Amino acid sequence: MENQNHNEPAKANNQLTTPALDLMAPPDHFVATSRLFVRLHRHQVLLREYWWVLALILLVTVVPALVITLATPPAYQSDARMWLTGKLDLSEGRLYTEELVNFLGTQADLLRSRVIQERALATVEKQFSNAPPLKPVPGMADFLRHGSSVNAANAEPSELFKLKVVESSKSSILELHATGAEPLSTRAFLNAVMAEYLSFKRESREKTSDRAVASLARQVNQLANELKAQQEKMYAFQMSNNVVFLQEQGSGAGSYLALLNRQLATLRTELQLLQLVQPDQWVEIGSRTRPSGPGEPPAGEASPQDIMAGLTGPQSDLFRANQQIRLLKDKRDELSKGLRPMHPKILKLNEDIAAQEKLVEGSRSEVMKQLVNRRDGLQLEVKNLEKVFREWEGKALEASRKMVDYDRLRQDVQRTQAAYDKLLSVISTVDVGKSVDQENVSVLEPASPAGRASKLVRNLALAFAMALVLGAGLLWVLSKLDDRFVSSTELAEDLPEKVIGQVMDIQLVKPEGELRREALAAQRFEFLESFRNIRSCLWFMHQNGNKPKSLLIGSSVPQEGKSTVALYLAATMAIGGSKVLLIDGDMRRAKLHRHFGVASSPGLAEILNQETYPNYGIVTTALENLSFLPAGAPTLEPGELVLRSQFSSLLSDVYSRFDYIIIDSPPVLAADDAATLAPKVDGVLFVVRGSHTSARMVREGLDTLRQRRARVLGVIFNRAVSSSFEYHHYQRYKDDYRWQPNVTTAA
């Protein structure tokens, strides 16, 4: 009968995503480690499957390398070392310098250069021109045999000898390795390379020194001409000018101008005072006492008070008369307090005051005349001094200009003379430097005797490394393009359905005749335990609800082992004590009847076509509790037969008679039979074969079942490949936990 309790396909898995169970999720590093082992397992499976490709790559790379190496003529290698030496720190040796940035790299490139190698090759050619015949070198046959250098001269140095220069990373040492076809010429070539390198450096230094000397000589001649012209100019200046007189004249003119400047300042100050001060003020200022102390003017200068005091000498009478008038007025004012105005004493004082006032008036007019005369005299004196000052100032400027010209000529001569002397010293230094050894790189170890250089190990190692790289790249590409499931972990991570078991990939022992308990026990331990695990999972599935009894074993594509899973699952459940009916629902390619030694007809096809009754089609097998319904021989399209109601009637008829009904069906994507039968049973067990089924096919098959509202109980991962990177409990304990019957021997 058709199961009425249809749940969502991933309902069981969805229950695992509750918040309570999320708290039990493993840490991130455990998850990352598990995924790493899954990836390693995938690569291991790919390596097992495509090992022949890696072997072919290894064969293609190693064999040609071996053949080429063995076919190559023998070569000999000579070694030598050069190092960066110190040098004597002389001033002469500092003239020729080289760029020190990556100095060793520059010298190594120079040693590798064609110029040095061609010179070394010519040296070797001369050295062996009269030598006895040696083992021929490619391109030097005539040279070694007959002393002729025609071929050697036309050949490239790299065709005759191989030179390798290695720079030491933490030392100033160059390691040289020369390889050739003959030991003596190879060693001679390496020694010649070092000798020609040093000779080339020496020639370069000499050429540089010669060019420097020629350039310096031209500059010396130019400076000599300039020096001569400048000396003549200075001599002509000295002949036309007395330098000593000019120096004394400039010094004396400066002192005299300073004196004239102070006198002009004094006279101009006195003149300004006479022009601004009134006679009464002049008389009053002149009568004051001259201040002393810190306020005194500097030497050679006069203060306004001193100037006015000097002008008050002739006017002393006027000053005394004014003082006398003040005294008389004071006395009159004092007497007026007690005497009358007409008192004789008062009258006498008035007469004296009037007489003094007349005297003052006369003196004042005289003083004004003297003031005007003095001011006019000062103006004339200032003009004369200014004229004299301008004359001496011109003389001082002329003397200074001539002295400046003389100093400039003298400095030009001194500067040119210094440059001339320095260039002469440089020329002598360059000449000395040519004869002093300034070479920084010298020979540390001469060329060693050439020994046989075998490249077999190196070439094979390179070929092997290339094969590994190509093989690893190929495996990486295959792992990216391969979407097949290789482990149950990948299956559980990619699909929402629960993985309820996996069957190991082993070689089955074909039973002789009908399937019996003995034939079942003959299979390997891990194979039987995997089906016992699936049986236990089905027994304890949905204990609180309806336990599934009718099970459809399906897959997405053929050759996934669903028939084998259905057969051994039914046999395992029957051995466990459950009454099981195994139905061969694949009416297109029936094969289960062969395991029971019965005919394929009558069977399911005849029952669905109402040609026979179910009791006549179901047969009892040699395995206890296991019954079998063959596929039959359909006369109509099997896809049309499964659509009839007779299939539901068949299930209803046998539902109460058996504990479990297991139906083997065609692949979901190959025929529509499985998708049609799936909604009519309690659940579907979907078989996925490891390293065989594409993930796209698996998803498409499961989507087809979901569209038909079929209840997928779980996924069985069939033919799982064991790996050292994944844990398979069957492999670990098969020897310890495989049951063996106790055999007792009679006494």
C-alpha positions in Angstrom: 0.0 0.0 0.0 1.1 3.6 -0.5 2.6 5.2 2.5 0.6 8.2 3.7 3.2 9.7 6.0 5.3 11.7 3.5 7.8 14.1 5.1 10.2 16.5 3.5 13.4 14.7 2.2 15.7 16.6 4.5 13.5 16.7 7.6 15.8 14.5 9.6 18.8 16.5 8.7 17.0 19.8 9.4 16.5 18.7 13.0 20.3 18.8 13.4 20.4 22.5 12.8 18.6 23.5 16.1 20.3 26.1 18.3 20.9 23.6 21.0 22.8 21.3 18.8 24.7 24.2 17.3 26.4 24.6 20.7 27.9 21.2 20.2 29.5 22.1 16.9 33.2 21.3 16.6 35.8 24.1 16.7 36.9 25.6 13.5 40.4 24.0 13.6 38.8 20.6 13.9 36.6 21.3 10.9 39.6 22.6 8.9 41.6 19.5 9.7 38.8 17.2 8.7 38.4 19.0 5.4 42.1 18.8 4.8 42.0 15.0 5.3 39.0 14.8 2.9 41.0 16.7 0.2 44.0 14.4 0.8 41.8 11.4 0.5 40.5 12.8 -2.8 44.0 13.2 -4.2 44.9 9.7 -3.0 41.9 8.2 -4.8 42.8 10.2 -8.0 46.4 8.9 -7.6 45.2 5.3 -7.4 43.0 5.8 -10.5 45.4 7.7 -12.6 48.7 6.2 -11.5 49.4 5.1 -15.0 49.2 8.7 -16.3 51.9 9.7 -13.7 54.0 6.6 -14.7 53.6 7.6 -18.4 54.7 11.2 -17.6 57.7 9.9 -15.6 58.6 7.6 -18.5 58.3 10.4 -21.1 60.5 12.7 -19.1 63.1 10.4 -17.5 63.8 8.1 -20.5 64.7 10.9 -23.0 66.8 12.5 -20.3 68.6 9.2 -19.7 69.1 8.6 -23.5 70.3 12.1 -24.1 72.7 12.0 -21.2 74.1 8.6 -22.3 74.4 9.8 -25.9 76.3 13.0 -24.9 80.1 12.7 -25.2 81.9 12.7 -21.9 82.8 16.1 -20.4 85.5 17.1 -17.9 85.2 19.9 -15.4 87.9 22.1 -13.8 87.3 24.4 -10.8 89.0 27.6 -9.7 88.3 30.4 -7.2 88.9 34.2 -7.2 88.5 36.5 -4.4 88.2 40.3 -3.6 91.6 41.2 -2.1 92.7 44.3 -0.3 95.1 46.8 -1.7 97.7 49.3 -0.5 96.0 52.5 0.5 98.3 55.0 -1.4 97.2 58.3 -2.8 98.4 57.2 -6.2 96.2 54.1 -6.0 93.0 56.1 -5.4 92.9 57.5 -8.9 91.5 54.5 -10.8 88.2 53.3 -9.3 85.4 51.1 -10.4 81.7 51.1 -9.6 81.3 49.1 -6.4 77.5 48.6 -6.6 77.1 44.8 -7.1 80.9 44.7 -7.7 81.1 40.9 -7.7 78.2 40.6 -10.1 79.9 43.0 -12.5 83.2 41.0 -12.4 81.3 37.7 -12.8 79.6 39.1 -16.0 83.0 40.3 -17.2 84.4 36.7 -16.8 81.4 35.3 -18.7 81.8 37.9 -21.5 82.6 36.7 -25.0 85.6 39.0 -25.1 87.4 37.3 -22.2 86.5 33.8 -23.4 87.7 34.5 -27.0 91.0 35.8 -25.7 91.3 32.8 -23.4 90.5 30.5 -26.3 93.2 32.1 -28.4 95.7 31.6 -25.5 94.8 27.9 -25.3 95.1 27.6 -29.0 98.7 28.9 -28.9 99.5 26.8 -25.9 98.5 23.6 -27.6 99.7 24.5 -31.1 102.8 22.2 -30.8 101.2 19.7 -28.3 100.7 16.0 -29.3 97.3 14.9 -30.4 94.8 14.8 -27.6 91.2 13.7 -27.3 89.4 15.9 -29.9 87.3 18.8 -28.8 84.3 19.7 -30.9 85.4 22.6 -33.1 89.1 22.3 -32.2 90.0 19.1 -34.0 92.3 20.7 -36.5 93.8 22.9 -33.8 94.6 20.0 -31.4 95.9 17.6 -34.2 97.7 19.9 -36.6 98.3 23.1 -34.8 95.8 24.9 -37.1 93.4 27.4 -35.5 91.0 27.8 -38.4 88.0 25.9 -36.9 88.7 27.1 -33.3 88.9 30.7 -34.5 85.5 30.4 -36.2 83.9 28.5 -33.4 82.1 30.2 -30.5 83.8 29.8 -27.1 80.5 28.5 -25.7 80.6 25.7 -28.2 84.0 24.5 -27.1 83.9 25.1 -23.3 81.2 25.8 -20.8 82.1 28.4 -18.2 80.0 28.9 -15.1 80.7 31.7 -12.6 79.0 31.4 -9.2 78.9 34.4 -6.8 79.1 33.4 -3.1 76.2 35.0 -1.2 78.0 35.7 2.1 81.6 36.1 1.0 83.7 38.0 -1.6 84.6 34.9 -3.6 83.9 33.9 -7.2 83.8 30.2 -8.0 84.6 29.3 -11.6 83.7 26.0 -13.3 84.8 25.2 -16.8 83.6 22.1 -18.7 85.1 20.7 -21.8 85.5 17.5 -23.8 89.2 17.1 -22.9 90.8 17.5 -19.4 94.1 19.3 -20.3 92.5 21.9 -22.6 89.7 22.5 -20.1 92.1 23.2 -17.3 94.2 25.4 -19.5 91.1 27.3 -20.7 90.0 28.1 -17.1 93.5 29.3 -16.2 93.6 31.4 -19.4 90.2 32.9 -18.6 91.5 34.2 -15.2 94.7 35.4 -16.7 93.0 37.2 -19.6 90.5 38.7 -17.2 93.3 40.2 -15.1 95.2 41.3 -18.3 92.0 42.9 -19.6 91.5 44.8 -16.4 95.1 46.0 -16.4 94.9 47.1 -20.0 91.6 49.0 -19.2 93.3 50.7 -16.3 96.3 51.7 -18.5 94.1 53.0 -21.3 92.1 55.0 -18.7 95.3 56.4 -17.3 96.6 57.3 -20.7 93.4 59.1 -21.5 93.5 60.9 -18.2 97.1 62.0 -18.7 96.4 63.3 -22.2 93.3 65.2 -20.9 95.3 66.6 -17.9 98.1 67.7 -20.2 95.8 69.7 -22.3 94.3 71.3 -19.2 97.9 72.1 -17.8 98.8 73.9 -21.1 95.7 75.9 -21.0 96.2 76.9 -17.3 99.9 77.8 -18.1 98.8 80.2 -20.8 96.1 81.7 -18.5 98.7 82.0 -15.7 101.2 83.8 -17.9 98.6 86.3 -19.2 97.4 87.1 -15.6 101.0 87.6 -14.4 101.6 90.0 -17.2 98.5 92.0 -16.3 99.6 92.2 -12.7 103.1 93.3 -13.7 101.7 96.0 -16.0 99.5 97.3 -13.1 102.5 97.4 -10.8 104.6 99.3 -13.3 101.9 102.0 -13.7 100.9 102.3 -10.0 102.9 102.5 -6.8 101.1 99.9 -4.7 102.8 101.0 -1.4 101.9 104.6 -2.0 98.3 103.6 -2.9 98.0 101.7 0.4 99.4 104.6 2.5 97.3 107.1 0.5 94.2 105.2 1.1 94.9 104.9 4.8 95.8 108.6 5.3 92.9 109.8 3.2 90.6 107.8 5.4 91.9 109.3 8.7 91.8 112.9 7.3 88.3 112.4 6.0 87.2 111.3 9.4 88.7 114.4 11.0 87.1 116.7 8.4 83.8 114.9 9.0 83.9 115.6 12.8 84.8 119.3 12.2 81.9 119.7 9.7 79.6 118.2 12.2 80.7 120.7 14.9 80.4 123.7 12.7 77.0 122.6 11.3 75.7 122.2 14.8 76.9 125.6 15.9 75.4 127.2 12.7 72.0 125.6 13.3 72.0 126.9 16.9 72.8 130.4 15.8 70.0 130.2 13.2 67.4 128.9 15.6 68.2 130.6 19.0 67.1 134.2 19.9 69.6 136.6 21.5 67.9 136.4 24.9 67.9 132.6 24.8 71.5 132.7 23.6 72.5 134.8 26.6 70.5 132.6 28.9 72.1 129.4 27.6 75.5 130.8 27.7 75.1 131.7 31.3 74.5 128.1 32.4 77.1 125.8 33.8 78.6 123.1 31.5 77.4 119.6 32.5 79.9 116.9 33.3 80.0 113.2 33.8 78.4 110.5 31.6 76.6 113.1 29.5 79.8 114.5 28.0 80.1 114.3 24.2 82.7 112.1 22.6 86.2 113.5 21.9 86.3 115.8 18.9 82.7 116.8 19.2 81.1 119.8 21.1 77.8 120.0 22.8 75.3 122.9 22.2 76.1 124.3 25.6 79.8 124.4 24.9 79.2 126.1 21.6 77.0 128.8 23.2 79.3 129.2 26.1 82.1 129.9 23.7 80.0 132.7 22.1 79.2 134.5 25.5 82.7 135.9 26.2 82.2 139.3 24.5 78.8 139.6 26.0 79.8 139.2 29.7 79.1 142.9 30.3 75.5 142.5 29.1 75.1 139.5 31.4 76.4 141.4 34.4 74.2 144.4 33.6 71.1 142.2 33.5 72.1 140.7 36.8 72.6 144.1 38.4 69.2 145.2 37.2 67.6 142.2 38.8 69.4 142.9 42.1 68.4 146.6 42.1 64.8 145.7 41.4 64.7 143.2 44.1 66.2 145.7 46.6 63.6 148.3 45.5 60.8 145.9 45.9 62.0 145.1 49.4 62.3 148.8 50.4 59.0 149.6 48.9 57.4 147.6 51.6 58.4 150.2 54.2 59.1 153.4 52.3 57.1 155.6 50.1 57.7 155.8 46.4 59.1 159.3 46.6 61.6 158.3 49.3 65.1 159.4 48.3 66.4 155.8 48.5 63.6 154.7 46.2 64.3 157.4 43.8 68.1 156.6 43.8 67.3 153.0 43.0 65.1 154.0 40.1 67.9 156.2 38.7 70.3 153.3 38.9 67.9 150.9 37.3 67.3 153.3 34.4 71.0 153.7 33.9 71.6 150.0 33.8 68.8 149.5 31.3 70.3 152.0 28.9 73.6 150.1 29.2 71.8 146.8 28.5 70.1 148.2 25.4 73.4 149.3 24.0 75.0 146.0 24.7 72.1 144.1 23.2 72.5 145.8 19.8 76.2 145.1 19.9 75.6 141.4 20.6 73.2 141.1 17.7 75.9 142.5 15.3 78.4 140.0 16.7 75.9 137.1 16.3 75.2 137.9 12.6 79.0 138.1 11.9 79.6 134.8 13.7 76.8 133.1 11.7 78.1 134.4 8.4 81.6 133.2 9.2 80.4 129.8 10.1 78.5 129.4 6.8 81.7 130.3 4.9 83.8 127.9 6.9 81.3 125.1 6.4 81.4 125.6 2.6 85.2 125.5 2.5 85.4 122.3 4.6 82.8 120.6 2.4 84.8 121.4 -0.7 88.0 120.0 0.9 86.0 116.9 2.0 84.8 116.2 -1.5 88.3 116.5 -2.9 89.8 114.1 -0.4 86.9 111.7 -0.8 87.5 111.4 -4.5 91.2 110.7 -3.8 90.3 108.0 -1.3 87.8 106.3 -3.8 90.4 106.3 -6.6 93.0 104.7 -4.3 90.5 102.1 -3.1 89.4 101.2 -6.7 93.0 100.7 -7.8 93.7 98.5 -4.7 90.6 96.4 -5.5 91.8 95.9 -9.1 95.2 94.9 -7.7 93.7 92.4 -5.3 91.6 90.8 -8.0 94.6 90.4 -10.3 96.7 88.9 -7.4 93.9 86.4 -6.5 93.4 85.3 -10.1 97.1 84.6 -10.3 97.1 82.6 -7.0 94.0 80.6 -8.0 95.4 79.7 -11.5 98.8 78.9 -9.9 97.1 76.5 -7.4 95.1 74.8 -10.2 98.3 74.4 -12.3 100.2 72.9 -9.4 97.4 70.5 -8.6 97.1 69.2 -12.1 100.9 68.7 -12.3 100.6 66.6 -9.1 97.7 64.6 -10.6 99.7 63.8 -13.7 102.5 62.5 -11.6 100.0 60.5 -9.5 98.5 58.9 -12.6 101.9 57.9 -13.9 102.7 56.3 -10.6 99.3 54.5 -10.5 99.9 52.8 -13.8 102.8 50.9 -12.3 101.1 50.1 -9.0 98.9 47.0 -8.9 95.4 48.2 -8.1 93.5 45.0 -9.0 90.8 44.2 -6.4 90.1 40.6 -7.7 92.9 38.1 -7.8 93.3 34.3 -8.2 92.7 32.5 -4.9 92.9 28.9 -6.2 94.2 28.1 -9.8 92.3 25.7 -12.0 92.2 22.2 -10.6 92.9 19.1 -12.7 89.8 18.4 -14.8 87.8 15.4 -13.7 85.0 13.5 -15.3 81.8 15.5 -15.0 78.8 13.2 -15.0 75.4 14.8 -15.5 73.4 11.7 -15.3 72.3 12.2 -11.7 71.5 15.9 -12.3 69.6 15.3 -15.5 67.6 12.4 -14.0 66.8 14.5 -11.0 65.7 17.4 -13.2 63.6 15.0 -15.3 62.1 13.4 -12.2 61.3 16.9 -10.7 59.7 17.9 -13.9 57.6 14.7 -13.9 56.5 15.4 -10.4 55.5 19.0 -11.2 53.6 17.9 -14.3 52.0 15.0 -12.4 51.0 17.3 -9.5 49.6 19.8 -11.9 47.6 17.1 -13.7 46.2 15.8 -10.4 45.3 19.3 -9.4 43.5 19.9 -12.7 41.7 16.6 -12.4 40.7 17.3 -8.8 39.1 20.6 -10.0 37.3 19.0 -12.9 36.3 15.8 -11.1 32.9 16.2 -9.3 32.6 12.6 -8.3 32.1 11.8 -4.6 35.1 9.9 -3.2 34.2 9.8 0.5 31.1 9.8 2.7 32.2 13.1 4.2 31.9 14.9 0.9 28.5 13.2 0.4 27.3 14.5 3.8 28.6 18.0 3.2 27.2 18.3 -0.3 23.7 16.7 0.1 20.9 17.5 2.6 20.0 13.9 2.9 21.6 11.9 5.7 24.2 9.3 5.0 23.0 6.2 6.8 25.9 3.9 5.8 28.7 3.1 3.5 29.8 -0.1 1.9 33.5 -0.7 1.4 34.9 -1.5 -2.0 36.0 -5.1 -1.8 36.2 -8.1 -4.1 33.0 -10.2 -3.5 33.2 -14.0 -3.2 30.8 -15.4 -5.7 28.7 -18.1 -4.1 28.5 -21.5 -5.8 24.8 -22.1 -6.5 22.1 -20.6 -4.4 22.7 -17.8 -1.8 23.0 -19.4 1.7 24.1 -18.3 5.1 27.5 -20.0 4.5 28.1 -18.0 1.3 27.1 -14.8 3.0 29.5 -15.5 5.9 32.3 -16.1 3.4 32.3 -12.4 2.5 34.8 -10.0 4.1 34.3 -8.7 7.6 34.0 -5.0 6.6 31.5 -5.8 3.9 29.1 -7.6 6.2 29.5 -5.1 9.0 28.6 -2.3 6.7 25.2 -3.9 6.0 24.7 -4.7 9.7 25.2 -1.0 10.3 22.6 -0.1 7.7 20.2 -2.7 9.2 20.5 -1.2 12.7 19.9 2.3 11.3 16.7 1.1 9.7 15.5 -0.8 12.8 15.9 2.2 15.0 14.6 4.8 12.5 11.4 6.6 13.6 10.9 4.6 16.8 8.3 7.1 17.9 6.4 7.1 14.6 5.7 4.8 11.7 8.8 2.7 11.0 9.3 2.2 7.3 8.6 -1.3 6.0 8.6 -1.0 2.2 11.9 0.3 1.0 12.9 1.2 -2.6 16.6 0.9 -3.4 17.4 3.4 -6.1 20.3 5.2 -7.8 20.8 8.0 -10.3 22.7 6.0 -13.1 23.5 2.4 -13.8 26.5 0.5 -12.4 26.2 2.0 -8.9 25.6 -1.4 -7.2 22.0 -0.9 -6.0 21.1 -4.5 -6.9 24.0 -5.8 -4.8 23.0 -3.4 -1.9 19.3 -4.6 -2.1 20.4 -8.3 -2.2 22.8 -8.2 0.8 20.7 -5.8 2.8 17.7 -8.1 2.5 19.9 -11.1 3.4 21.3 -9.3 6.4 17.9 -8.3 7.7 16.6 -11.9 7.2 19.5 -13.3 9.2 18.7 -10.8 11.9 15.3 -12.4 12.3 13.1 -10.2 10.2 10.8 -11.6 7.5 11.9 -10.0 4.4 10.5 -9.9 0.8 13.0 -9.0 -1.9 11.3 -7.8 -5.1 13.3 -7.4 -8.3 11.6 -4.2 -9.6 14.1 -3.8 -12.5 11.9 -5.5 -15.1 14.2 -4.1 -17.9 17.5 -5.8 -16.7 16.5 -8.5 -14.2 19.4 -10.2 -12.5 18.6 -11.0 -8.9 17.0 -14.4 -9.7 20.4 -15.7 -10.6 21.5 -15.5 -6.9 18.6 -17.8 -5.8 18.7 -20.3 -8.7 15.1 -19.6 -9.8 13.6 -18.5 -13.1 12.9 -14.9 -13.7 9.2 -15.6 -14.6 6.6 -15.7 -13.4 7.1 -12.6 -11.3 6.3 -8.9 -10.8 5.5 -8.3 -14.5 2.9 -11.0 -14.6 1.3 -9.9 -11.3 1.0 -6.3 -12.5 -0.4 -7.5 -15.8 -2.9 -9.7 -13.9 -1.5 -12.8 -15.4 -0.9 -14.6 -12.1 -1.4 -14.1 -8.4 1.2 -12.9 -6.0 1.3 -16.1 -4.1 2.4 -17.9 -7.3 5.2 -15.4 -8.0 6.8 -15.2 -4.6 9.3 -18.0 -3.9 11.1 -19.1 -0.8 14.9 -19.0 -0.8 17.5 -21.2 0.9 18.1 -18.3 3.3 15.7 -18.4 6.3 13.1 -15.6 6.6 13.9 -14.4 3.0 11.4 -14.6 0.2 12.0 -13.4 -3.3 9.7 -12.1 -6.1 11.4 -12.2 -9.6 11.0 -9.4 -12.1 9.1 -11.5 -14.6 8.8 -11.2 -18.3 6.8 -8.0 -19.1 4.8 -8.0 -22.3 4.1 -4.2 -22.0 6.3 -1.3 -21.3 7.5 -1.6 -17.6 6.9 2.1 -17.1 3.3 1.5 -17.9 2.9 -1.5 -15.6 4.2 0.3 -12.5 1.5 3.0 -13.0 -1.3 0.5 -12.5 -3.0 0.1 -9.2 -2.0 -3.6 -9.0 1.4 -2.5 -7.5 -0.3 -0.9 -4.6 -2.5 -3.9 -4.2 0.5 -6.1 -4.2 2.1 -4.1 -1.4 -1.1 -4.2 0.6 -1.3 -7.9 0.2 2.2 -8.6 1.4 2.5 -5.7 3.9 1.1 -7.7 6.8 3.0 -10.9 6.0 6.5 -9.5 6.0 8.4 -7.2 8.3 10.3 -5.5 5.5 9.8 -5.3 1.7 12.9 -4.3 -0.2 12.4 -3.4 -3.9 15.3 -3.2 -6.4 14.5 -0.5 -9.0 16.0 0.8 -12.3 18.2 4.0 -12.1 16.2 7.2 -11.6 17.7 9.0 -14.5 17.7 5.9 -16.8 14.0 5.1 -16.6 10.9 6.5 -15.0 10.1 3.3 -13.2 11.9 4.2 -9.9 10.4 7.7 -9.8 6.9 6.2 -10.3 7.4 3.6 -7.6 9.0 5.8 -5.0 5.9 7.7 -3.8 4.1 4.3 -3.3 6.6 3.0 -0.7 7.5 4.1 2.8 10.9 5.3 1.9 13.8 5.3 -0.6 17.4 4.4 0.1 19.5 6.2 -2.5 22.8 4.5 -3.5 25.8 6.5 -4.6 28.9 4.8 -5.8 32.2 6.2 -4.7 34.5 7.6 -7.4 31.9 6.8 -10.1 28.8 8.9 -9.8 28.9 12.6 -10.8 27.6 15.0 -8.2 25.4 16.6 -10.9 23.8 13.2 -11.6 23.2 12.5 -7.9 21.6 15.9 -7.4 19.4 15.5 -10.4 18.3 12.1 -9.3 17.4 13.3 -5.8 15.6 16.3 -7.3 13.5 14.0 -9.4 12.5 12.0 -6.3 11.7 15.2 -4.4 9.5 16.4 -7.3 7.5 13.1 -7.0 7.2 13.8 -3.3 9.1 10.6 -2.5 10.4 10.1 1.0 14.2 9.7 0.8 15.3 8.0 4.1 19.0 8.4 3.4 21.9 7.8 1.2 24.1 4.7 1.1 27.7 5.4 -0.1 28.7 2.2 -2.0 32.2 1.0 -2.8 34.0 3.4 -0.5 37.7 3.3 -1.0 39.7 3.0 2.1 42.3 5.6 2.8 44.9 6.4 5.4 43.6 9.9 5.6 40.0 9.0 6.6 38.9 6.8 9.4 37.2 3.5 8.5 36.3 1.5 11.5 35.7 -1.6 9.5 39.4 -1.6 8.4 40.8 -1.0 11.9 39.1 -3.8 13.8 38.3 -6.6 11.2 41.0 -8.9 12.4 40.2 -8.5 16.1 36.4 -8.6 15.9 35.8 -11.2 13.1 33.9 -14.0 14.7 35.3 -17.5 14.3 33.3 -20.6 15.5 34.9 -22.6 18.3 35.9 -26.1 17.1 36.4 -28.8 19.8 38.3 -32.0 19.2 37.0 -35.3 20.7 39.3 -36.9 23.1 
